């Protein structure tokens, strides 16, 4: 990705990119597209001649302490539901989701929201539940939050078409309320089977509710960030960040989300 294109995508996220100028005033070199909070001015980047060069975005990072959380041994799925979706392929699983009436959300949904994306994707993006736009479209992350998510992914060189996107719930909770435990328990085997079929190299979990459900913890999202967690028996690396809908309400945290995206990319790069 060119420097100009990366700056364009960062601008779409509401972030300004700081550029470290080469000593002697001869042009500029992008230093990992370091992002500033919205409203930051170029004056904050001066004097640039003495700025400390940052490592390239894809440079192998130093190993971090293994402080991430593992999924708890007890299953999140409802009793008897843990292996309910085992053995079904993508098309069969989609049909089962569309016909599901295992919780009360089936009575209030417009349609189910199965998931979308590349079935050979390395990246799996997981949110909590469909909203009103997703309920109408049948596709996750299509409203304003989805537009921001697209910009966030493009900023690290990932078109939406190259990832897979799903939610912990396949139906919209009324009035966008938080999912109830019984709803998550009945729906979670669908997501587990999607993960088994996809075999992602990394999971990016957006938002507090999705992170709590996947990691079986009530630790604050701020403490879950910038750590490598693992999911399931295959120990898929999992990184947590803010939900795009939250970032629309709190744009000052977009810089933290940008750091999380770069961290996730580093985790994938080092395997």
Helices and strands as residue ranges (DSSP letters): H 3-12, E 16-21, E 28-36, G 42-45, G 48-50, H 90-98, G 104-107, E 116-117, E 123-127, H 132-137, H 144-155, G 160-162, E 164-167, G 174-176, H 181-198, E 202-206, H 208-215, H 221-224, E 229-231, E 236-241, H 244-249, G 251-253, H 254-270
